[in-house]
């Protein structure tokens, strides 16, 4: 099967709808979104939720979406959804955002065609100085020390084939000068630094690592792993309608959706 992996969408419903329809037209059943999905922000009607929930979308073929969460996602809403779903024993490793759209919890894994994917979302906002806590910034964007430890433990235990994250380790992270987040006190490369440490300490290296946050399509090979940044949506520098890559789970090969 082929999985479409797309970059940051920041709540742009027209691009999300276009990607969704493109997948339906091309027989793609699964979309991985690498964080900054932009759904359920407070104080406003969520058009992304409305799109997935509307009757017309639910009655036509379309992909199932999975996101790892980024630094521009509403973690308070996520926790509320999680608490509600835990009471109903709905999922253990997923939180249902809306119809056909799921958040994969940090350090949790899902599998398709025998290929395992470990998800680890979040990182520090580079624009936190211009954002308001609880309105458009949430402290839970930064993974905790316990989550980094659990990432290492699950990585060692399950030996994933692929990592899906919002941030990249420092050795492959596109150059952004680290600043200081005035709300959390963390530097903006805190998560990247910890991902680097986990990667260096583990005995297992995944074949592929897909990430977002840096709004590019750069591809690099390090430590026996191919790292692929998945762009931004809508694209800023290309004429294409969206940015992302296709993964063939049978061959493990990455290609452009437009080849």
N, C-alpha and C positions, 0 to 999 in steps of 0.2 A: 504494500500500500504506500501511498504518498501522503505526507503530512506537510501542510503549509505552516511555516513559522514566520510570524510577522512582527515588526518592530512597534515602538510606542505609538499609540493611537490618541491619547489625551482626550478621550471622549468625543472624537470627531465622528458623529453618527453616519454622515454620508460616506466616509471612507470605510467604516466598518460594514455598512450595508453593501457597498460595492464589493469588498472582499468576500463577504458572505455569499453574494450572488455569483461571483466569479467561481468560487468553490463548487457551488451547486451546478454550474454550467460545465465544469471540468472534472466532475466526479471525485472531488476531494472531500473526505468525510470528517477530517480532523484538522483543527487550527490550533496551534500553540501561539499564544501572545505573550511577549517577554516583559510585561509590566508597563506601568503608566497606561493602563487600559482606560481609566477615567469614567467609572460608573458609580452611581449613587452618591454624588457629592451633595452635601446638605444645602437646604434652602433653595432648591431649584428642582424643577421637573426633569427627571433623567430621561433624555431622549434615547439613550442607548438601551436602557431597560425597556422603554416603550417599544423599540424596534424588535427586540427579541421576544417580547410578550405578545405582540399583536397577532391576531388570528391568522392573517395571510402568511406570515413567516412560519408559524407553527405547522401549517397545513401543506407546505411545499418541502421538497427535499432540501437539505442544507447541512452544513458541517456542525459538529459539536466543538465548541470553543473551550480551551483551557488556558488560564493565565496564571503567572507566578506572582503578580503584584509588583509594584515598583515603588517610587517615592512620591508619586502623585496619585495615590489611591486612598480611599476612605477606609482606614483600618478600624475605626469605631463601628461603622456599618458592617464590616466583615465580621467583627466579633459578635455583634448582635445576631446576625444571620447564623453564625456558628452555634451560638447558645440555643437558638430556636431549633436548629436542625439536630443538635445533640439530644435534645429532649425527645425528639421523634425517632432517634436512632436511624437517621437517614444515611449519613456517610461518616466514614472515619478519616479519610485522607483528603476529602474534597469539601468545599463549601459551594452550594448552588447560589450563584449570583442572581440568575434569572433563567428563564426557559432556555435550555441548550447551551448554557454558559457557566463554567465552573472555575473557581479559584482552587488551585492545588496548594495545600498548606505547606509552609516552609519545612524542608527536610523530608517531605513525603514523595512517594514514587507512584507512577502509573506505567503500564506496559502496553505495547501494541506490537503484534507480530513477533513476539519473543524479544523485542528490544525494550530495555528498561530506561525510563526517564526520571531523573531525580530533580525536583523543583526547589528553588531557593530564591524567593523574591526579596525585594527591598534594597535600599541603599540611601545615602544621604542626599538631600536636595541641595543643588548648587545655588538655588534662588530662594532659600528659606528666609533671607532677610526681607524679602518682599511679600512674604506670606503670613497668614494669621493662624495660629494654632486653633484647631477645631473647626475652622472654616475651609481652609485649603492647604493645611499642613497638619500632619499627624506624627507624633513621636515614634509610633510603631513602625515607621518607615525603616528604621535601623534595627537589624536583627540583634537579639540579646546574646550575651555570652553563652547562655544555656542553649540557644538555638545553633550557635556556631559549633558547640560541642556535640550536639545531636546530629548536625550535618556531618561532622567527622565520623561519628559512630555509625550512622546509616550508610555513609559512603563506604566505610570499611566492611560493613555487614552485607550490603546488597550489591556492591560493586556495579554501579550503574553504567550502562553503555553511553548515556548522554546526560549532560547537565543542562537544565533550563533555568536561567537566572536573569535578574535585571542588571546586575553589575558584573564586571569581569575582574579577575585577579590583577594585581598591579603590574605584573610582567607583560601583560597583553593589553592593559587598559589604555585606550587612546588618551593622549596627553591632555589633561585638564589640571591646571594649577590648583592644588588643594587649598580650600578656604576653611573658615570656621562657621559652623551652623550656630547662629545666635540663640536658637530655641533649645537645642539639645546639648550644645557644647561639644559635639563630635566634629572632627574634621571631615571634610567631604570625601576623603579616601579611606575612611575607617572600615567600611565593609569590604572594599577592594583589598585592603591590607590583610584582613582576616581570611578572605577567600584564598589569598596567596599562601598563607600559613597552612591552611587545611590541605591545599593541593600539594604542598611540599612535604607534609608529614605523612600523608597516606601512601600505602604501598600500591594502590590501584589508580591507574589513570584512565579516565573515560576516553572513548574514541572521538567524541564530538562534544562541543560546548557552545550553546547558543545564548546570546545575551542581548540586551538593549541599552537604554540610557544614553548612549553616546551618539545616536542619530547618524550612523554611518553603515556602510556595508563592507567594512574591512574584514579580511580573512587572514588569520595567522596560524602558524603551527608552532607549538611549544610543548615540551615534556611529553611528546608522543600524542598530543591531543590537537585536533583542529578546532580553532576558535572562530566563530562567525558572529559578528555583530549584525543585527537584523534590520537596521534602518529606522526610518520615522514615517508616520502616516498622518496626513497626506505628505508625499515626498516634497522636499524643499529644493532639490537640486536636479531632479530628473523629470522627464516628460511622462513617465509611467504613472498609472493611477494609484499604485501602492508599492511599498517596499517590503521585501521578505525573501525567503528562500524555500525551496522544496526539498524535503528529505525523503528519499526512497528507503523504506525500512528493510527491503530485501537486499539491496546492494550497499547501503550505508552512504551512498553518494549524495552530494548537495548540488542543486542546480538552480538556475533562475526560473521563476514561474513563466517567463516570457520567451524562453528558448524554444 
